[in-house]
């Protein structure tokens, strides 16, 4: 059973006996955004059809936003794209992006602990969160540290939602963010990355 087999939060919490709550936990942390990046993202949204496929929205919208924030945390983390993640035969698959610790040996080493799983979905946020939460459960088990907070993002490029798993409790941030309010969106992503950096 792979991550994509989990179709809702309810399915995951029932199988793994997790409590799920809705509560705002994320306090956006402002990030300076260059005018060049704003113009490039606006061009991508205008010029490319980002509604037809998850790959398209990943390349045109999601990865550029993640990369821009990630540049501030490069020394501590590696941002992996479409990297196989496996705990067991039930918890396996390929998250769209994973933020993981940077190994002192090489950027090619997929090193624990892992901190964030990001899923791109074409407007199916119910299934997207089922898949993302299953990934967070796998990450928690691989890290072997239930006290470490693991974060998740589900987005379709336009709308971004955030969640976290701590011990046996999953918290979904009630506030969502949109690419139309780029400053607040990137401040939210930045806040999440900053939380991870403080946990190292």
N, C-alpha and C positions, 0 to 999 in steps of 0.2 A: 504494500500500500504506500504510494508516494504522496508527497505534500499536496499535489493537485487533487488527490482523492478526497481531501477534507474540504467540504463545501460550505461550512459555516462555523462561526465561533461555537455555537451550541454543540456541534459534533465533537469538537476538540475538547471542550471543557468537560463533557460527559465522559469521554474515553479516558482522559488523564486526570479527572477529578480536580479541576481548576475552578476557582471562583472568578467570575467575570463581573466587573463593575464599570460604570461610566463616571469619569471624574476628570476635570482639567488638572493636569499635572505639569504641563509644559508652559514655561514662561519665556516667550520669545526673547532672544538675545541679539540685539541689532548687529548687522554686518554691513560694512561698506561695499556697495555694488558699483562697479565701474559703468560708465555710460556705454562703453564698447560692448560690455556683456548685455546690457539692456537692449541695445540695438540688435545684437546678434540673435537674442532670444525672440525678440519681436519679429525679426525676419523669418526665423524658423516657423513660428506659429502662423505667419501669413503665407509663406511660400510652400510649406510641406503639408501633405495630408497626414496629420498625426492621429486621425480617428479610426483608420482602417486596421491597424495592427499594433500589438504591444511592442514589437521590435521598433516600429517607427517612432512611437512616442518615447521609448527609451533613448533612442539615438538623438532625437531632435530636441527633447525637452528635459527629461528626467536626469540623464547623465550630465548634461552641461550644468544643471543646477547643483547636483551632488558634487561634481568636480570642483566647482567654484568655492563651495563651502569647505570641501576636503583639503584644499590647498593650505588652509590654516592649521591643519592637524596632520600634515604629511609625515612629520617626524615620528609620530606615535602609532599611526595606523596605515594599513593598506586597504584600499577600496577595491574589492574584487567584483568582477562582472561575470555573471553566469558560471559560477564555480560549483561543482558538485559538492553537496553536503550530505553526509550519511551518518546516522547514529545506528540504525538497524533497518531491517527490511520494511518496517512500517513507517519509519521516519527517514525518508531519503528523497532527494530531488535536487533541483537547480534553482535556487533563489535568483532573482534578477541581479541583486547586488547584496554584498555582505561587507560590513566594516569589521575588520579584524586587526589584532595587534600586529605591529611590524616586528619581524624577527631581526635581531642584530646581525644575522648571518646573510640574509638575502631577501629581497622583495618577492622572490619566487616561492617562499615557504608560506604555506597556509597555516598560520600560527594561532593557537588559542591564547587567550580567550577571544571569542567572537562577541561582538557588541550589538550589531544592528543588522536586521534583514529587511530588504526593501523589495516590494512586489508591485509590478505594473499590471493593472487590470483595465480592460475596456469597459468601464462603468459598472462592473459587477463587484461591488464592494463587499457584499455578503460572502461570496465565494473567495474573494481576495483576502478577507480577514481570516477565513477558515484556513486557507493555505499559509498565510503569514504566521498565524498563531502556532500552527504545526511546526513551522520552521523555528520559531522561538523556543518551543518545547525541545526540539532536537538540539538547538544551540545550548540551552540550559543543561541538558544531559551531557553533552560533549564537554562543556566547560567544567562539569562536576562541581559546581558552586552555586547552589540555589539562592544564596544571598546576593549574588551579583545581579543587577538589574539588566535585562535584555530589552532592547527597543525594536519596534517594528514600524514600518511605514507602508501604507497602501495608497497608491495614487493612480490616476489616469492621465497624468500630465497637467490637467486643469485643476483638479481637486486633490488635495493631499490630506490624509488622515494619519494619526499617530497613536501608538499604543505601547505599553510596556508590560513585561512579565517579571514579577518578583516573587520568588518562592512559588506558592501555589495560587497566586492572585494575578489575573490579567486586568489591567486598567486601560480602557480606551478613552483617549482624550476627547472630550465633548466638542471642543472647538476644532473645526477643520479650517484649512487654509487654501487659498486659490492663487493661481499664477497671475491672475489679474491684479492682485495686491502683492506684487513681487517682494517688496521690502519685508512685509510681515511673514510671508512664506519662507524666505531665506533666513529670516531671524529665527523662525521655529526650527528649521533644519539645523541651523548653527547652534541653537540651544541644546538640541539633542546630542550633537557631536561634542559639545563642550561638556555635557554631563558624562559622556563616555571618557573623555580625557581626564576628568577629575577622579574617575574610578580606577585609573591605572596605578 
